[in-house]
Amino acid sequence: MVKPARNISFGDRTVLVTGASSGIGRETALAFAAAGSNVVLVARGAKALAEVAASARKLGAKAMAIPTDVTKGPAVAACFAKAGRRFGAIDIVVNNAGVMIPSKVAEIRDTDLRTMLDVNLFGALHVMQQAVKVMRRQGHGHIVNVASLAGRRGFSPLGG
């Protein structure tokens, strides 16, 4: 688990993490929980989110799991509203939700390409739009966008 820098206090902050059910999102949420932050866990899978929330609570954090599909703007707005009602301010948003469907360029299906764009591009934008609205209203906040190396450089197993 990644530990935050010693000279920064994350205690009593509220951190909303998308893609929190596994991988980088899960570990990020648990690191903030261990640092004393309230964590809002966002992903599509309710069962996996509940497990991460239980782990966060074992670390002493207040945790809230909100199953949300980030590709749906109104669902993201409802998620932020629910988190705001519970915790007040949202101090940090870690915009981490993402999918990768490995395929050769010539063989990728339109439905898979749309899924990647919906989650990785439009989902990230929906989250940023809500975060900016909330953070402007409360007068503070930070947004961290997590991106895959695949966005900068293709991988040879995917083919051409």
CORTA-V537690 format. One line per field, one symbol per residue. phi: phi as a letter, one per 30 degrees, with the letter a starting at -180 (. if undefined). psi: psi as a letter, one per 20 degrees, with the letter a starting at -180 (. if undefined). burial: + if it has 16 or more other C-alpha atoms within 10 Angstrom, else -. Layout:
phi=???
psi=???
burial=???
This chain:
phi=.dcdeddcccdiccbcbciddahedddddddddddjddbccbaddddddddddddddddjddbbcbdbcddcedddddddddddddcidcdbccdceabbcdadedcddeddddddddddcddddeddedddedddddiakbccccbddddcadceddib
psi=pppqqhjppjqjqppppqkiircggghgghghghijqppopprhogghghgggggghhijqpqppnppoiioghhgghghggghhgidqohpponipqqpnpqqgiipqhhgghggggghfhgggggggggggghggijrrqpoppqqhhihpqphihr.
burial=---------+--++++++++++-+++++++++++++++++++++++-+++-++++++-+-+++++++++++-+--++-++--+---+-++++++++++----------------++++++-+++++++-+++-++-----+-+--+--------------
